[in-house]
Amino acid sequence: MKYNVGLVIAGISAFILYITILEIKSGMDTQNMDPEKYEFTLFTTLFQGIGYLIMMGIANLFYFLGPFSDKIFNRKNSESFRNKLYTAGFWFSCLLPFSVPVLVLIFV
């Protein structure tokens, strides 16, 4: 449950950051960017939301790599190893949606 809540919060936050970056960039450079090209409507928001739900499903499939990795690499059956593995996977998964706003910031 904590994993999915983290993904939802990360996705919403990354989307808000994405919108903010595009709005700021389109307002700064009106000669090269068409403001209407980056307008956000209910349809585009729903479309991206559905896409993110699909990606959350894929992330949950990768979530099951944790127990698989635990069986292979945790020879001592260490609870500390499990906690570190979960924490690393959780933060990687929650930071991944922010790659889109960062790429927009760099390349758009």
Backbone atoms as SQL, in Angstrom:
CREATE TABLE atoms (id INTEGER PRIMARY KEY, chain TEXT, resi INTEGER, resn TEXT, atom TEXT, x REAL, y REAL, z REAL);
INSERT INTO atoms VALUES
  (1, 'A', 1, 'MET', 'N', 0.822, -1.188, 0.000),
  (2, 'A', 1, 'MET', 'CA', 0.000, 0.000, 0.000),
  (3, 'A', 1, 'MET', 'C', 0.872, 1.260, 0.000),
  (4, 'A', 2, 'LYS', 'N', 1.924, 1.247, 0.835),
  (5, 'A', 2, 'LYS', 'CA', 2.818, 2.409, 0.899),
  (6, 'A', 2, 'LYS', 'C', 3.452, 2.666, -0.466),
  (7, 'A', 3, 'TYR', 'N', 3.809, 1.610, -1.167),
  (8, 'A', 3, 'TYR', 'CA', 4.430, 1.726, -2.485),
  (9, 'A', 3, 'TYR', 'C', 3.489, 2.418, -3.468),
  (10, 'A', 4, 'ASN', 'N', 2.245, 1.989, -3.527),
  (11, 'A', 4, 'ASN', 'CA', 1.283, 2.567, -4.460),
  (12, 'A', 4, 'ASN', 'C', 0.914, 3.998, -4.088),
  (13, 'A', 5, 'VAL', 'N', 0.791, 4.289, -2.809),
  (14, 'A', 5, 'VAL', 'CA', 0.514, 5.666, -2.382),
  (15, 'A', 5, 'VAL', 'C', 1.682, 6.568, -2.792),
  (16, 'A', 6, 'GLY', 'N', 2.903, 6.080, -2.616),
  (17, 'A', 6, 'GLY', 'CA', 4.077, 6.842, -3.036),
  (18, 'A', 6, 'GLY', 'C', 4.077, 7.102, -4.531),
  (19, 'A', 7, 'LEU', 'N', 3.685, 6.100, -5.320),
  (20, 'A', 7, 'LEU', 'CA', 3.621, 6.274, -6.769),
  (21, 'A', 7, 'LEU', 'C', 2.569, 7.295, -7.169),
  (22, 'A', 8, 'VAL', 'N', 1.422, 7.268, -6.512),
  (23, 'A', 8, 'VAL', 'CA', 0.359, 8.236, -6.818),
  (24, 'A', 8, 'VAL', 'C', 0.817, 9.653, -6.486),
  (25, 'A', 9, 'ILE', 'N', 1.387, 9.838, -5.311),
  (26, 'A', 9, 'ILE', 'CA', 1.864, 11.167, -4.910),
  (27, 'A', 9, 'ILE', 'C', 2.971, 11.645, -5.850),
  (28, 'A', 10, 'ALA', 'N', 3.896, 10.762, -6.190),
  (29, 'A', 10, 'ALA', 'CA', 4.980, 11.124, -7.106),
  (30, 'A', 10, 'ALA', 'C', 4.434, 11.483, -8.485),
  (31, 'A', 11, 'GLY', 'N', 3.478, 10.724, -8.974),
  (32, 'A', 11, 'GLY', 'CA', 2.908, 10.986, -10.294),
  (33, 'A', 11, 'GLY', 'C', 2.184, 12.320, -10.360),
  (34, 'A', 12, 'ILE', 'N', 1.382, 12.609, -9.362),
  (35, 'A', 12, 'ILE', 'CA', 0.662, 13.883, -9.332),
  (36, 'A', 12, 'ILE', 'C', 1.648, 15.042, -9.201),
  (37, 'A', 13, 'SER', 'N', 2.629, 14.899, -8.333),
  (38, 'A', 13, 'SER', 'CA', 3.630, 15.955, -8.142),
  (39, 'A', 13, 'SER', 'C', 4.442, 16.190, -9.411),
  (40, 'A', 14, 'ALA', 'N', 4.847, 15.110, -10.073),
  (41, 'A', 14, 'ALA', 'CA', 5.629, 15.238, -11.310),
  (42, 'A', 14, 'ALA', 'C', 4.788, 15.885, -12.406),
  (43, 'A', 15, 'PHE', 'N', 3.502, 15.558, -12.474),
  (44, 'A', 15, 'PHE', 'CA', 2.628, 16.156, -13.483),
  (45, 'A', 15, 'PHE', 'C', 2.458, 17.654, -13.228),
  (46, 'A', 16, 'ILE', 'N', 2.285, 18.041, -11.981),
  (47, 'A', 16, 'ILE', 'CA', 2.172, 19.460, -11.644),
  (48, 'A', 16, 'ILE', 'C', 3.469, 20.190, -11.994),
  (49, 'A', 17, 'LEU', 'N', 4.598, 19.580, -11.704),
  (50, 'A', 17, 'LEU', 'CA', 5.891, 20.173, -12.054),
  (51, 'A', 17, 'LEU', 'C', 6.038, 20.281, -13.571),
  (52, 'A', 18, 'TYR', 'N', 5.619, 19.270, -14.292),
  (53, 'A', 18, 'TYR', 'CA', 5.654, 19.257, -15.754),
  (54, 'A', 18, 'TYR', 'C', 4.837, 20.418, -16.321),
  (55, 'A', 19, 'ILE', 'N', 3.617, 20.577, -15.831),
  (56, 'A', 19, 'ILE', 'CA', 2.756, 21.675, -16.287),
  (57, 'A', 19, 'ILE', 'C', 3.397, 23.018, -15.960),
  (58, 'A', 20, 'THR', 'N', 3.909, 23.151, -14.761),
  (59, 'A', 20, 'THR', 'CA', 4.527, 24.406, -14.335),
  (60, 'A', 20, 'THR', 'C', 5.712, 24.769, -15.217),
  (61, 'A', 21, 'ILE', 'N', 6.564, 23.806, -15.494),
  (62, 'A', 21, 'ILE', 'CA', 7.741, 24.061, -16.335),
  (63, 'A', 21, 'ILE', 'C', 7.316, 24.480, -17.738),
  (64, 'A', 22, 'LEU', 'N', 6.350, 23.792, -18.321),
  (65, 'A', 22, 'LEU', 'CA', 5.898, 24.159, -19.660),
  (66, 'A', 22, 'LEU', 'C', 5.248, 25.542, -19.682),
  (67, 'A', 23, 'GLU', 'N', 4.475, 25.852, -18.656),
  (68, 'A', 23, 'GLU', 'CA', 3.842, 27.173, -18.595),
  (69, 'A', 23, 'GLU', 'C', 4.888, 28.273, -18.485),
  (70, 'A', 24, 'ILE', 'N', 5.880, 28.073, -17.657),
  (71, 'A', 24, 'ILE', 'CA', 6.938, 29.078, -17.483),
  (72, 'A', 24, 'ILE', 'C', 7.743, 29.217, -18.775),
  (73, 'A', 25, 'LYS', 'N', 8.115, 28.088, -19.369),
  (74, 'A', 25, 'LYS', 'CA', 8.919, 28.142, -20.598),
  (75, 'A', 25, 'LYS', 'C', 8.134, 28.747, -21.753),
  (76, 'A', 26, 'SER', 'N', 6.857, 28.439, -21.869),
  (77, 'A', 26, 'SER', 'CA', 6.077, 29.000, -22.976),
  (78, 'A', 26, 'SER', 'C', 5.840, 30.492, -22.771),
  (79, 'A', 27, 'GLY', 'N', 5.786, 30.950, -21.539),
  (80, 'A', 27, 'GLY', 'CA', 5.630, 32.373, -21.260),
  (81, 'A', 27, 'GLY', 'C', 6.913, 33.151, -21.460),
  (82, 'A', 28, 'MET', 'N', 8.064, 32.493, -21.296),
  (83, 'A', 28, 'MET', 'CA', 9.350, 33.169, -21.425),
  (84, 'A', 28, 'MET', 'C', 9.766, 33.354, -22.883),
  (85, 'A', 29, 'ASP', 'N', 9.447, 32.391, -23.725),
  (86, 'A', 29, 'ASP', 'CA', 9.923, 32.412, -25.109),
  (87, 'A', 29, 'ASP', 'C', 8.734, 32.337, -26.056),
  (88, 'A', 30, 'THR', 'N', 8.013, 33.426, -26.184),
  (89, 'A', 30, 'THR', 'CA', 6.803, 33.422, -27.007),
  (90, 'A', 30, 'THR', 'C', 7.117, 33.425, -28.498),
  (91, 'A', 31, 'GLN', 'N', 8.339, 33.730, -28.899),
  (92, 'A', 31, 'GLN', 'CA', 8.676, 33.736, -30.321),
  (93, 'A', 31, 'GLN', 'C', 8.829, 32.319, -30.862),
  (94, 'A', 32, 'ASN', 'N', 9.375, 31.429, -30.073),
  (95, 'A', 32, 'ASN', 'CA', 9.653, 30.072, -30.561),
  (96, 'A', 32, 'ASN', 'C', 8.633, 29.039, -30.106),
  (97, 'A', 33, 'MET', 'N', 7.859, 29.333, -29.074),
  (98, 'A', 33, 'MET', 'CA', 6.898, 28.348, -28.566),
  (99, 'A', 33, 'MET', 'C', 5.485, 28.841, -28.789),
  (100, 'A', 34, 'ASP', 'N', 4.649, 27.968, -29.270),
  (101, 'A', 34, 'ASP', 'CA', 3.240, 28.273, -29.449),
  (102, 'A', 34, 'ASP', 'C', 2.525, 27.946, -28.150),
  (103, 'A', 35, 'PRO', 'N', 1.988, 28.964, -27.426),
  (104, 'A', 35, 'PRO', 'CA', 1.348, 28.692, -26.134),
  (105, 'A', 35, 'PRO', 'C', 0.194, 27.690, -26.228),
  (106, 'A', 36, 'GLU', 'N', -0.511, 27.694, -27.373),
  (107, 'A', 36, 'GLU', 'CA', -1.637, 26.769, -27.512),
  (108, 'A', 36, 'GLU', 'C', -1.166, 25.331, -27.772),
  (109, 'A', 37, 'LYS', 'N', 0.076, 25.192, -28.195),
  (110, 'A', 37, 'LYS', 'CA', 0.630, 23.857, -28.433),
  (111, 'A', 37, 'LYS', 'C', 0.736, 23.079, -27.124),
  (112, 'A', 38, 'TYR', 'N', 0.897, 23.778, -26.019),
  (113, 'A', 38, 'TYR', 'CA', 1.083, 23.143, -24.721),
  (114, 'A', 38, 'TYR', 'C', -0.070, 23.397, -23.770),
  (115, 'A', 39, 'GLU', 'N', -1.261, 23.609, -24.325),
  (116, 'A', 39, 'GLU', 'CA', -2.386, 23.842, -23.427),
  (117, 'A', 39, 'GLU', 'C', -2.839, 22.522, -22.804),
  (118, 'A', 40, 'PHE', 'N', -3.356, 22.612, -21.605),
  (119, 'A', 40, 'PHE', 'CA', -3.793, 21.430, -20.879),
  (120, 'A', 40, 'PHE', 'C', -5.299, 21.460, -20.753),
  (121, 'A', 41, 'THR', 'N', -5.928, 20.410, -21.221),
  (122, 'A', 41, 'THR', 'CA', -7.375, 20.285, -21.152),
  (123, 'A', 41, 'THR', 'C', -7.727, 19.089, -20.276),
  (124, 'A', 42, 'LEU', 'N', -8.993, 18.941, -20.011),
  (125, 'A', 42, 'LEU', 'CA', -9.446, 17.787, -19.241),
  (126, 'A', 42, 'LEU', 'C', -9.087, 16.493, -19.972),
  (127, 'A', 43, 'PHE', 'N', -9.216, 16.498, -21.305),
  (128, 'A', 43, 'PHE', 'CA', -8.887, 15.305, -22.089),
  (129, 'A', 43, 'PHE', 'C', -7.415, 14.939, -21.950),
  (130, 'A', 44, 'THR', 'N', -6.522, 15.919, -22.109),
  (131, 'A', 44, 'THR', 'CA', -5.089, 15.603, -22.023),
  (132, 'A', 44, 'THR', 'C', -4.713, 15.150, -20.618),
  (133, 'A', 45, 'THR', 'N', -5.340, 15.749, -19.621),
  (134, 'A', 45, 'THR', 'CA', -5.061, 15.347, -18.245),
  (135, 'A', 45, 'THR', 'C', -5.545, 13.921, -17.987),
  (136, 'A', 46, 'LEU', 'N', -6.752, 13.598, -18.447),
  (137, 'A', 46, 'LEU', 'CA', -7.267, 12.235, -18.290),
  (138, 'A', 46, 'LEU', 'C', -6.415, 11.226, -19.070),
  (139, 'A', 47, 'PHE', 'N', -6.024, 11.601, -20.272),
  (140, 'A', 47, 'PHE', 'CA', -5.194, 10.723, -21.099),
  (141, 'A', 47, 'PHE', 'C', -3.872, 10.419, -20.399),
  (142, 'A', 48, 'GLN', 'N', -3.234, 11.445, -19.875),
  (143, 'A', 48, 'GLN', 'CA', -1.966, 11.221, -19.186),
  (144, 'A', 48, 'GLN', 'C', -2.185, 10.478, -17.870),
  (145, 'A', 49, 'GLY', 'N', -3.305, 10.713, -17.214),
  (146, 'A', 49, 'GLY', 'CA', -3.619, 9.983, -15.980),
  (147, 'A', 49, 'GLY', 'C', -3.802, 8.500, -16.231),
  (148, 'A', 50, 'ILE', 'N', -4.498, 8.165, -17.311),
  (149, 'A', 50, 'ILE', 'CA', -4.687, 6.755, -17.667),
  (150, 'A', 50, 'ILE', 'C', -3.345, 6.123, -18.033),
  (151, 'A', 51, 'GLY', 'N', -2.523, 6.865, -18.769),
  (152, 'A', 51, 'GLY', 'CA', -1.186, 6.375, -19.094),
  (153, 'A', 51, 'GLY', 'C', -0.367, 6.115, -17.836),
  (154, 'A', 52, 'TYR', 'N', -0.506, 7.005, -16.858),
  (155, 'A', 52, 'TYR', 'CA', 0.249, 6.822, -15.620),
  (156, 'A', 52, 'TYR', 'C', -0.266, 5.614, -14.833),
  (157, 'A', 53, 'LEU', 'N', -1.569, 5.368, -14.857),
  (158, 'A', 53, 'LEU', 'CA', -2.108, 4.167, -14.193),
  (159, 'A', 53, 'LEU', 'C', -1.544, 2.894, -14.819),
  (160, 'A', 54, 'ILE', 'N', -1.409, 2.907, -16.143),
  (161, 'A', 54, 'ILE', 'CA', -0.808, 1.750, -16.819),
  (162, 'A', 54, 'ILE', 'C', 0.642, 1.589, -16.370),
  (163, 'A', 55, 'MET', 'N', 1.368, 2.704, -16.283),
  (164, 'A', 55, 'MET', 'CA', 2.762, 2.639, -15.831),
  (165, 'A', 55, 'MET', 'C', 2.855, 2.191, -14.373),
  (166, 'A', 56, 'MET', 'N', 1.875, 2.558, -13.556),
  (167, 'A', 56, 'MET', 'CA', 1.853, 2.067, -12.172),
  (168, 'A', 56, 'MET', 'C', 1.683, 0.544, -12.146),
  (169, 'A', 57, 'GLY', 'N', 0.862, 0.032, -13.059),
  (170, 'A', 57, 'GLY', 'CA', 0.701, -1.414, -13.161),
  (171, 'A', 57, 'GLY', 'C', 2.012, -2.097, -13.517),
  (172, 'A', 58, 'ILE', 'N', 2.749, -1.501, -14.462),
  (173, 'A', 58, 'ILE', 'CA', 4.057, -2.048, -14.842),
  (174, 'A', 58, 'ILE', 'C', 5.024, -1.946, -13.665),
  (175, 'A', 59, 'ALA', 'N', 4.971, -0.810, -12.940),
  (176, 'A', 59, 'ALA', 'CA', 5.841, -0.642, -11.759),
  (177, 'A', 59, 'ALA', 'C', 5.539, -1.715, -10.722),
  (178, 'A', 60, 'ASN', 'N', 4.271, -2.076, -10.575),
  (179, 'A', 60, 'ASN', 'CA', 3.920, -3.121, -9.615),
  (180, 'A', 60, 'ASN', 'C', 4.418, -4.489, -10.070),
  (181, 'A', 61, 'LEU', 'N', 4.499, -4.715, -11.370),
  (182, 'A', 61, 'LEU', 'CA', 5.108, -5.952, -11.849),
  (183, 'A', 61, 'LEU', 'C', 6.589, -5.987, -11.480),
  (184, 'A', 62, 'PHE', 'N', 7.279, -4.841, -11.645),
  (185, 'A', 62, 'PHE', 'CA', 8.689, -4.765, -11.263),
  (186, 'A', 62, 'PHE', 'C', 8.874, -4.849, -9.749),
  (187, 'A', 63, 'TYR', 'N', 7.827, -4.465, -9.009),
  (188, 'A', 63, 'TYR', 'CA', 7.871, -4.558, -7.546),
  (189, 'A', 63, 'TYR', 'C', 8.170, -5.997, -7.119),
  (190, 'A', 64, 'PHE', 'N', 7.673, -6.942, -7.885),
  (191, 'A', 64, 'PHE', 'CA', 7.871, -8.348, -7.549),
  (192, 'A', 64, 'PHE', 'C', 9.284, -8.837, -7.858),
  (193, 'A', 65, 'LEU', 'N', 10.110, -7.991, -8.454),
  (194, 'A', 65, 'LEU', 'CA', 11.519, -8.331, -8.597),
  (195, 'A', 65, 'LEU', 'C', 12.219, -8.284, -7.242),
  (196, 'A', 66, 'GLY', 'N', 11.636, -7.557, -6.289),
  (197, 'A', 66, 'GLY', 'CA', 12.202, -7.466, -4.944),
  (198, 'A', 66, 'GLY', 'C', 12.320, -8.824, -4.274),
  (199, 'A', 67, 'PRO', 'N', 11.229, -9.583, -4.157),
  (200, 'A', 67, 'PRO', 'CA', 11.336, -10.915, -3.549),
  (201, 'A', 67, 'PRO', 'C', 12.260, -11.851, -4.340),
  (202, 'A', 68, 'PHE', 'N', 12.247, -11.715, -5.663),
  (203, 'A', 68, 'PHE', 'CA', 13.132, -12.518, -6.498),
  (204, 'A', 68, 'PHE', 'C', 14.593, -12.174, -6.197),
  (205, 'A', 69, 'SER', 'N', 14.901, -10.877, -6.133),
  (206, 'A', 69, 'SER', 'CA', 16.267, -10.436, -5.810),
  (207, 'A', 69, 'SER', 'C', 16.659, -10.854, -4.398),
  (208, 'A', 70, 'ASP', 'N', 15.699, -10.810, -3.499),
  (209, 'A', 70, 'ASP', 'CA', 15.964, -11.206, -2.118),
  (210, 'A', 70, 'ASP', 'C', 16.392, -12.668, -2.055),
  (211, 'A', 71, 'LYS', 'N', 15.718, -13.513, -2.809),
  (212, 'A', 71, 'LYS', 'CA', 16.065, -14.942, -2.805),
  (213, 'A', 71, 'LYS', 'C', 17.452, -15.195, -3.380),
  (214, 'A', 72, 'ILE', 'N', 17.824, -14.416, -4.389),
  (215, 'A', 72, 'ILE', 'CA', 19.108, -14.639, -5.057),
  (216, 'A', 72, 'ILE', 'C', 20.275, -14.039, -4.267),
  (217, 'A', 73, 'PHE', 'N', 20.111, -12.792, -3.797),
  (218, 'A', 73, 'PHE', 'CA', 21.240, -12.053, -3.229),
  (219, 'A', 73, 'PHE', 'C', 21.303, -12.039, -1.703),
  (220, 'A', 74, 'ASN', 'N', 20.223, -12.360, -1.045),
  (221, 'A', 74, 'ASN', 'CA', 20.186, -12.297, 0.421),
  (222, 'A', 74, 'ASN', 'C', 20.499, -13.682, 1.002),
  (223, 'A', 75, 'ARG', 'N', 21.746, -14.063, 0.908),
  (224, 'A', 75, 'ARG', 'CA', 22.165, -15.400, 1.350),
  (225, 'A', 75, 'ARG', 'C', 22.028, -15.596, 2.856),
  (226, 'A', 76, 'LYS', 'N', 22.185, -14.510, 3.613),
  (227, 'A', 76, 'LYS', 'CA', 22.134, -14.615, 5.080),
  (228, 'A', 76, 'LYS', 'C', 20.717, -14.433, 5.627),
  (229, 'A', 77, 'ASN', 'N', 19.742, -14.254, 4.736),
  (230, 'A', 77, 'ASN', 'CA', 18.350, -14.043, 5.139),
  (231, 'A', 77, 'ASN', 'C', 18.222, -12.845, 6.084),
  (232, 'A', 78, 'SER', 'N', 18.885, -11.771, 5.724),
  (233, 'A', 78, 'SER', 'CA', 18.966, -10.578, 6.557),
  (234, 'A', 78, 'SER', 'C', 17.761, -9.658, 6.351),
  (235, 'A', 79, 'GLU', 'N', 17.133, -9.284, 7.451),
  (236, 'A', 79, 'GLU', 'CA', 16.017, -8.339, 7.397),
  (237, 'A', 79, 'GLU', 'C', 16.512, -6.955, 6.977),
  (238, 'A', 80, 'SER', 'N', 17.724, -6.614, 7.369),
  (239, 'A', 80, 'SER', 'CA', 18.332, -5.337, 6.981),
  (240, 'A', 80, 'SER', 'C', 18.474, -5.242, 5.461),
  (241, 'A', 81, 'PHE', 'N', 18.894, -6.336, 4.835),
  (242, 'A', 81, 'PHE', 'CA', 19.012, -6.366, 3.378),
  (243, 'A', 81, 'PHE', 'C', 17.653, -6.126, 2.725),
  (244, 'A', 82, 'ARG', 'N', 16.618, -6.784, 3.249),
  (245, 'A', 82, 'ARG', 'CA', 15.264, -6.618, 2.709),
  (246, 'A', 82, 'ARG', 'C', 14.807, -5.171, 2.809),
  (247, 'A', 83, 'ASN', 'N', 15.043, -4.561, 3.964),
  (248, 'A', 83, 'ASN', 'CA', 14.630, -3.171, 4.151),
  (249, 'A', 83, 'ASN', 'C', 15.362, -2.235, 3.195),
  (250, 'A', 84, 'LYS', 'N', 16.671, -2.463, 3.023),
  (251, 'A', 84, 'LYS', 'CA', 17.441, -1.622, 2.095),
  (252, 'A', 84, 'LYS', 'C', 16.991, -1.832, 0.657),
  (253, 'A', 85, 'LEU', 'N', 16.699, -3.072, 0.287),
  (254, 'A', 85, 'LEU', 'CA', 16.224, -3.382, -1.059),
  (255, 'A', 85, 'LEU', 'C', 14.882, -2.705, -1.324),
  (256, 'A', 86, 'TYR', 'N', 13.963, -2.785, -0.369),
  (257, 'A', 86, 'TYR', 'CA', 12.658, -2.147, -0.520),
  (258, 'A', 86, 'TYR', 'C', 12.807, -0.630, -0.615),
  (259, 'A', 87, 'THR', 'N', 13.619, -0.051, 0.260),
  (260, 'A', 87, 'THR', 'CA', 13.802, 1.397, 0.266),
  (261, 'A', 87, 'THR', 'C', 14.398, 1.878, -1.051),
  (262, 'A', 88, 'ALA', 'N', 15.391, 1.175, -1.567),
  (263, 'A', 88, 'ALA', 'CA', 16.004, 1.555, -2.839),
  (264, 'A', 88, 'ALA', 'C', 14.982, 1.471, -3.977),
  (265, 'A', 89, 'GLY', 'N', 14.216, 0.394, -4.026),
  (266, 'A', 89, 'GLY', 'CA', 13.197, 0.241, -5.064),
  (267, 'A', 89, 'GLY', 'C', 12.097, 1.271, -4.950),
  (268, 'A', 90, 'PHE', 'N', 11.683, 1.564, -3.720),
  (269, 'A', 90, 'PHE', 'CA', 10.622, 2.549, -3.482),
  (270, 'A', 90, 'PHE', 'C', 11.048, 3.923, -3.985),
  (271, 'A', 91, 'TRP', 'N', 12.236, 4.380, -3.578),
  (272, 'A', 91, 'TRP', 'CA', 12.671, 5.722, -3.965),
  (273, 'A', 91, 'TRP', 'C', 12.995, 5.805, -5.450),
  (274, 'A', 92, 'PHE', 'N', 13.538, 4.753, -6.030),
  (275, 'A', 92, 'PHE', 'CA', 13.772, 4.755, -7.469),
  (276, 'A', 92, 'PHE', 'C', 12.441, 4.893, -8.211),
  (277, 'A', 93, 'SER', 'N', 11.444, 4.128, -7.794),
  (278, 'A', 93, 'SER', 'CA', 10.140, 4.166, -8.443),
  (279, 'A', 93, 'SER', 'C', 9.448, 5.517, -8.260),
  (280, 'A', 94, 'CYS', 'N', 9.625, 6.124, -7.105),
  (281, 'A', 94, 'CYS', 'CA', 8.978, 7.414, -6.843),
  (282, 'A', 94, 'CYS', 'C', 9.702, 8.578, -7.520),
  (283, 'A', 95, 'LEU', 'N', 10.992, 8.439, -7.752),
  (284, 'A', 95, 'LEU', 'CA', 11.738, 9.508, -8.423),
  (285, 'A', 95, 'LEU', 'C', 11.671, 9.403, -9.943),
  (286, 'A', 96, 'LEU', 'N', 11.393, 8.238, -10.468),
  (287, 'A', 96, 'LEU', 'CA', 11.352, 8.030, -11.909),
  (288, 'A', 96, 'LEU', 'C', 10.358, 8.945, -12.635),
  (289, 'A', 97, 'PRO', 'N', 9.138, 9.184, -12.127),
  (290, 'A', 97, 'PRO', 'CA', 8.228, 10.088, -12.836),
  (291, 'A', 97, 'PRO', 'C', 8.769, 11.518, -12.990),
  (292, 'A', 98, 'PHE', 'N', 9.706, 11.907, -12.139),
  (293, 'A', 98, 'PHE', 'CA', 10.266, 13.250, -12.223),
  (294, 'A', 98, 'PHE', 'C', 11.281, 13.378, -13.355),
  (295, 'A', 99, 'SER', 'N', 11.619, 12.259, -13.989),
  (296, 'A', 99, 'SER', 'CA', 12.533, 12.338, -15.129),
  (297, 'A', 99, 'SER', 'C', 11.885, 13.078, -16.293),
  (298, 'A', 100, 'VAL', 'N', 10.566, 12.982, -16.451),
  (299, 'A', 100, 'VAL', 'CA', 9.885, 13.671, -17.540),
  (300, 'A', 100, 'VAL', 'C', 9.984, 15.197, -17.385),
  (301, 'A', 101, 'PRO', 'N', 9.617, 15.784, -16.219),
  (302, 'A', 101, 'PRO', 'CA', 9.789, 17.234, -16.088),
  (303, 'A', 101, 'PRO', 'C', 11.243, 17.682, -16.236),
  (304, 'A', 102, 'VAL', 'N', 12.187, 16.873, -15.763),
  (305, 'A', 102, 'VAL', 'CA', 13.601, 17.249, -15.892),
  (306, 'A', 102, 'VAL', 'C', 13.996, 17.258, -17.371),
  (307, 'A', 103, 'LEU', 'N', 13.569, 16.271, -18.137),
  (308, 'A', 103, 'LEU', 'CA', 13.867, 16.238, -19.561),
  (309, 'A', 103, 'LEU', 'C', 13.219, 17.411, -20.297),
  (310, 'A', 104, 'VAL', 'N', 12.003, 17.766, -19.903),
  (311, 'A', 104, 'VAL', 'CA', 11.329, 18.927, -20.504),
  (312, 'A', 104, 'VAL', 'C', 12.104, 20.198, -20.170),
  (313, 'A', 105, 'LEU', 'N', 12.563, 20.301, -18.942),
  (314, 'A', 105, 'LEU', 'CA', 13.339, 21.468, -18.525),
  (315, 'A', 105, 'LEU', 'C', 14.621, 21.596, -19.340),
  (316, 'A', 106, 'ILE', 'N', 15.253, 20.498, -19.645),
  (317, 'A', 106, 'ILE', 'CA', 16.525, 20.521, -20.375),
  (318, 'A', 106, 'ILE', 'C', 16.332, 20.712, -21.872),
  (319, 'A', 107, 'PHE', 'N', 15.394, 19.990, -22.468),
  (320, 'A', 107, 'PHE', 'CA', 15.323, 19.928, -23.937),
  (321, 'A', 107, 'PHE', 'C', 14.244, 20.769, -24.590),
  (322, 'A', 108, 'VAL', 'N', 13.261, 21.235, -23.875),
  (323, 'A', 108, 'VAL', 'CA', 12.199, 22.021, -24.520),
  (324, 'A', 108, 'VAL', 'C', 12.527, 23.487, -24.431);
